[in-house]
Amino acid sequence: MTTEEAIKRLRRQMEINRYTVGVIKDLSPAPESCSSGGSEAFEMAIAALRAQQGKLDGNPTNAPLTIEELWGMDGEPVWCQSEYRPDGAGWFIVYASAQKPHEFIAVGKERGIPCAGITSGYWEAYRRRPEEGTA
């Protein structure tokens, strides 16, 4: 899904939300108690997507990230996978203070990816999950 497709879906959901709140207000004995603040949350989500659009859509090939690129992504999510450990693929958070081969550059729920795993090619990290058959 592209950023624009996600934004279109959010805008459609926002319309549905407005309609639903309107119906509830019409049926409610106390319409002033019905909140319509959901639109602000949708607008914030859309603004966040737009702010990240270059990162999300700007790399159509989704090439594996280098260790240098990962050091510049502290706290950001990355998709890591290995052809040698297909069961270990998943989302990890970059821990950019890792500077030695045995230190973790990416930390996940159950494991970490060491710097040496990235530089050796055992593990590959991506900005977004590669589509089936492309990585």
C-alpha positions as CSV (number, residue, x, y, z in Angstrom):
1,M,0.0,0.0,0.0
2,T,1.3,3.4,-0.9
3,T,1.1,6.5,1.4
4,E,-1.5,8.0,-0.9
5,E,-3.6,4.8,-0.7
6,A,-3.4,4.8,3.1
7,I,-4.4,8.5,3.2
8,K,-7.4,7.8,0.9
9,R,-8.5,5.0,3.3
10,L,-8.1,7.3,6.3
11,R,-10.1,10.0,4.7
12,R,-12.9,7.5,3.8
13,Q,-12.9,6.2,7.4
14,M,-13.1,9.8,8.6
15,E,-16.2,10.3,6.5
16,I,-17.7,7.2,7.9
17,N,-16.9,8.3,11.4
18,R,-18.5,11.8,10.8
19,Y,-21.6,10.1,9.5
20,T,-21.8,7.7,12.4
21,V,-21.4,10.5,15.0
22,G,-24.1,12.5,13.2
23,V,-26.5,9.5,13.4
24,I,-25.7,9.0,17.1
25,K,-26.3,12.7,17.8
26,D,-29.7,12.5,16.0
27,L,-30.7,9.6,18.1
28,S,-29.2,10.8,21.4
29,P,-31.4,12.4,24.1
30,A,-28.3,14.5,24.9
31,P,-26.6,15.3,21.6
32,E,-24.1,17.8,23.2
33,S,-22.5,14.8,25.0
34,C,-21.6,13.1,21.6
35,S,-18.0,13.7,20.8
36,S,-16.9,14.5,17.3
37,G,-13.2,14.9,18.1
38,G,-12.2,11.9,16.0
39,S,-11.6,14.1,12.9
40,E,-8.6,15.7,14.6
41,A,-7.0,12.3,15.2
42,F,-7.5,11.3,11.6
43,E,-6.0,14.6,10.4
44,M,-3.0,14.0,12.7
45,A,-2.5,10.6,11.3
46,I,-2.7,11.9,7.7
47,A,-0.2,14.7,8.6
48,A,2.2,12.1,10.1
49,L,1.9,9.9,6.9
50,R,2.6,13.0,4.7
51,A,5.7,13.9,6.9
52,Q,7.0,10.3,6.4
53,Q,6.0,10.0,2.8
54,G,9.5,10.5,1.4
55,K,10.8,7.7,3.6
56,L,7.9,5.4,2.9
57,D,7.5,6.0,-0.9
58,G,10.9,7.5,-1.8
59,N,12.7,4.3,-2.1
60,P,10.7,2.2,-4.6
61,T,13.4,-0.5,-4.8
62,N,13.5,-0.9,-1.0
63,A,17.2,-1.9,-1.1
64,P,18.8,-3.4,2.0
65,L,20.1,-0.7,4.4
66,T,23.8,-0.4,5.1
67,I,25.2,-0.3,8.6
68,E,25.9,3.4,8.1
69,E,22.3,4.1,7.2
70,L,21.1,2.2,10.2
71,W,23.3,4.3,12.5
72,G,21.4,7.3,11.3
73,M,18.0,5.7,12.1
74,D,18.1,5.5,15.9
75,G,14.7,4.6,17.3
76,E,13.2,3.9,13.9
77,P,11.5,0.6,12.9
78,V,13.2,-1.6,10.3
79,W,12.2,-5.0,8.8
80,C,15.0,-7.5,9.2
81,Q,15.2,-10.9,7.5
82,S,17.7,-13.6,6.7
83,E,17.6,-16.3,4.1
84,Y,19.3,-18.5,6.7
85,R,16.7,-17.8,9.4
86,P,13.4,-17.3,7.7
87,D,11.5,-17.8,11.0
88,G,13.4,-14.8,12.5
89,A,12.1,-12.1,10.1
90,G,10.2,-9.3,11.6
91,W,10.1,-5.6,12.7
92,F,13.0,-4.3,14.9
93,I,13.8,-1.0,16.4
94,V,17.2,0.5,15.5
95,Y,19.6,1.0,18.4
96,A,22.2,3.3,16.8
97,S,24.7,3.3,19.7
98,A,25.8,-0.1,18.7
99,Q,29.3,0.3,17.2
100,K,31.0,-3.1,17.7
101,P,30.3,-6.3,15.7
102,H,28.8,-8.2,18.7
103,E,26.5,-5.3,19.7
104,F,22.9,-5.2,18.6
105,I,22.0,-2.6,15.9
106,A,18.4,-3.6,15.9
107,V,16.3,-5.0,18.8
108,G,13.1,-7.0,18.4
109,K,10.7,-8.6,20.8
110,E,12.6,-11.9,21.1
111,R,16.0,-11.2,19.7
112,G,18.5,-8.6,18.5
113,I,20.4,-8.3,15.2
114,P,24.1,-7.7,15.7
115,C,26.1,-5.2,13.6
116,A,28.2,-8.1,12.3
117,G,25.0,-9.8,11.1
118,I,24.2,-6.8,8.9
119,T,27.8,-6.2,7.6
120,S,28.3,-9.9,6.8
121,G,25.0,-10.1,4.8
122,Y,23.6,-12.8,7.1
123,W,20.8,-10.4,8.0
124,E,19.3,-7.7,5.8
125,A,17.4,-4.6,7.1
126,Y,14.8,-2.7,5.1
127,R,12.8,0.5,5.6
128,R,9.7,-1.5,4.8
129,R,8.8,-5.1,4.5
130,P,9.8,-6.4,1.1
131,E,7.1,-7.8,-1.1
132,E,7.1,-11.6,-1.6
133,G,9.8,-12.7,-4.0
134,T,11.6,-9.3,-4.2
135,A,14.3,-9.7,-1.5
